[in-house]
Amino acid sequence: MAPTQSQIRHPVLGASPVPRYIQLADIFRQRIVRGVWQDGEMLPSIEKLMEEFSVARVTVRQAVKLLSGEGLVSPQRGRGTMINEVPARERSLRVHTTFSGLVDMYRDDKPVLTNLVESEASPALQDGDGIAAPSYIHMRRVHAREGIKYCVISMYIDERIFQKAPTRFRNEVVLPLLFSLPGADIASARQTMEISRADVEIAALLDIPVGEPMADVRRVLVAPDLTVIYLAEVTYRGDYIHLDMDLKP
């Protein structure tokens, strides 16, 4: 059986299960955001884009339609497609290498919190995480700033600690609260980060396109007795993450 177009390895788009028009839209989007294509200019013609990426006319049209829906471009009858100005946005979510730095980042942050789930569920601990608490409170929420939803976070909090301030846990950013809450002693903390892409659920929750670059962060806080008192799995929009590392000689 002959391979389909999506199965054939493409020199730019590659052999991926992600539809080519979505991959193409992502390339166009990055060119606009990075200023390769300037606002006020016209997109290259459909014919030039077809030639550059070796794709069909309908694929280019579908990609442009996605960007038009996001407000990045505006089709102009008889002229082509104009690139719109991209609003400047401060990417203030820095990936810190110390727990105190991470807490300081969130201490004065006042995001809009939308609680999606609250239940009694336990996290899946990995080797080296620590000892499970007797029970946990699981909360899943979306954080937004200035009208932009920037992360989905799933948190598991030792129920004994959660019950010390349940109202605050439901309405505040959790890390600064844990850091200052009496009785929530933290002996160690670590986090890992992996790069991924938005699936259908995450895309819907954050109002972004499927396949958008994301940063998956896993945080674990451990008490002196090695009990895991907090575990969070956070999915951030890739354009809200800033990694700045001091590479000391």
N, C-alpha and C positions, 0 to 999 in steps of 0.2 A: 504494500500500500504506500502510495507516494505521501511524503510529509506535507502537512498543511502549511500555509504561509507563516502562521504563528510558531511552527516548530522549526522552521528553517533559521539557522543562525544568521543574524543580520550584523554587518560590521559595526553599526552604532547601537541599534536597539537590542541586539542579542537574541538568543532563544529564551524567551521568558513566557510564563503563563499569563503575565499581565498584558492586556490588550495593547496593541501597538499605539493606538491613538492616545491612551493614557500615558504611556512612556514618552510619546512625542510631546504631549502637553506639558509634562514635567520638564523636558529639555527647554521648551519655549519659556516656561515660567521662570526657570533659573536664569536664562539669558536676560529676561526683563528685570528680575530682581537685582542681578549683578551689574546691570547697566550696559551689558553688551548690546542690547537693543534699547535705545533711549526713548523716553516718553516724548510724545509728539511726533515721532517718526512713524512710518508705515512698516508693517511686517513685510518681509520679502514676499514676493508673489507666490501663489500656490504652486506654480510650475517650478520655481526655484527650490521650494521646500520639498516638493516631490522628488526633484533630481538629487538634492543633497542627502535625503534620507532614504531614497529608493523605496518610496511608499506610494500607495494609490492616492488619487485625489480625495476620495471619501475619507481616508485616514487623516489627512491634513485638515479637512473641513471639520471633522469630529473634534480634533485637538483644539482648533481655534474656537469652536463652539464652547468647549469647557472653559477656556480662558475668558471668553466673553461673559459667561455666566458668573465668573469670579470678579468681573469688573476690571480685569487687567488690559483688555483690548476692546475696541469698539468698531464693528464693521461699518464702513462708510460706503453707501451705495455709489457704485461707479468709480470708486477711488481705491478700494482695498480695505485693509484693516489697520486702524490706528492704535498705537500703544498708549495706554493711559498712564498717568503719573502714579507711581507706587508710593503710598503714604509711608513716611519714615517712621520706624518703630524701634525703640530702644530694646536691645536684647539684654535684659538685665539678669537673666537667670544663669549665673555662673556655676560651673562645676567645680566645687571646692574639694580640697584634699584633706581638710580637717573638719571635725565635727563642729567645733566652735565657729568656724567660718561659715559652715552650712547653716547653723542656727542664726547667725548674724544676718545672713541673706534674707531669711524669712521673718526676722524679729519685727521689723517695721512694715512688712508687707501686709496689705489689706485686700486680698483678692476676694472676689465674689465666690462663695462656696455653694455648690449645688449638690446636696446629698442625694445619691441615687439608691443606695442600699445600706441597711443596717441589720445585722444578724449576728447570731452566735455561731461562728464558724472558725475553724483553726487553719493556720497556714501550713503549707507543705514545706517543712524544714529540710534543709540540705545538710550534708555532712559538714561539720565545722560551724554551723550556725549557733548551736547551743542547745539548751534543754527547753522543752515545751512547757509553757505555763499550764495550770490546771484548766483554764478556759480563756477564750479570747472574745472580744467584740470586733466584728468585721464591719468596716465602713468603706463605701466606695463613693467617690465624689469627683466633680469636675471643678477645677479652678479657672477663674477668668479674671482678666485685668483689662480695664479700659474697654470693655465690651468684647475682648478677644479671649476665647477659650483656649488655654494653652496646655493643659494637662489633664489626664485622667489618673486618679490615684486610688489604689486599693490598699487599705491599711488593716493590720491586725494588731490590736492593743490588748495587753494583759488585762483581763477583766477586773482584777483587783485594783489596778491603777486607774482604769477607766472610771470606776465607781467613785473615785475620789473627787472627780469633777466632770460628771457626765454632760452637763449643759455646755461647759466650756469646750469639751472635746468635740461636741456636735457643731459648734459655731466658730471655732478658732482654728488657726493653722496649728497643727499638732506638734511639730518639732519644738518650737519655742516653749510651748506649754509643758511638754515633757521635761525639757531642760530645767525649768524653774519649779516644777511641782514637787512639794515635799514628799519624800517616800519613793520617788521615782529615780533611784540611784542608777546611773549609767556607768558601767565599767569600761565598755568598749563599743565602738560603732564602726561600721564599714559600709561601703556601697560599691556596686559595680555598675557599669554602663555598657550597653550594647546598642548598635545602630540597627534600626528596622524600618519598616514601612507601615503606614496606616492600613489596617484591615477595614472591612465594611463597618463594623461596630464603632471602632475608634473614630473613623472618618465622620460618622453620623453624630457622635457625641461632641466632637470638636468643630464641626462645620467646615471640614477640609476635604479635599479630594482623596479618594482611595489611592493608595500607593505613595502618599506624601511621606518624605523622610521623617523618621521619628527617633527619639532616644529613649530606650527602655532602661530605667534605673531601678535597682533593687537595693533597699536599705535595711540593715539589721542592727538593732540596738540591744545590748545584752547587759543584764544586771550583774553585780559582783558574784552572785551564786550561779552564774552562767545561764540564767533563765532568759529566754528571748522575750523581752517585754514589748517590743515593737518591731513589726516587719511591714515594709511598704514596697509595693510594686507600682512604679510610676511611669507613665508613658507621656513624654513631652513632645510637643511640636519641635521638629528639628530646627526651625528658624528662631526658636526662643532659647536655645542652648548656646552658651559661649564657654569654650574651653580655653583656659589660659594657664599654661604650666611654666614654672620657672625651672629651666633645665640647667641646673648648677654644674659647673665643670668638676 
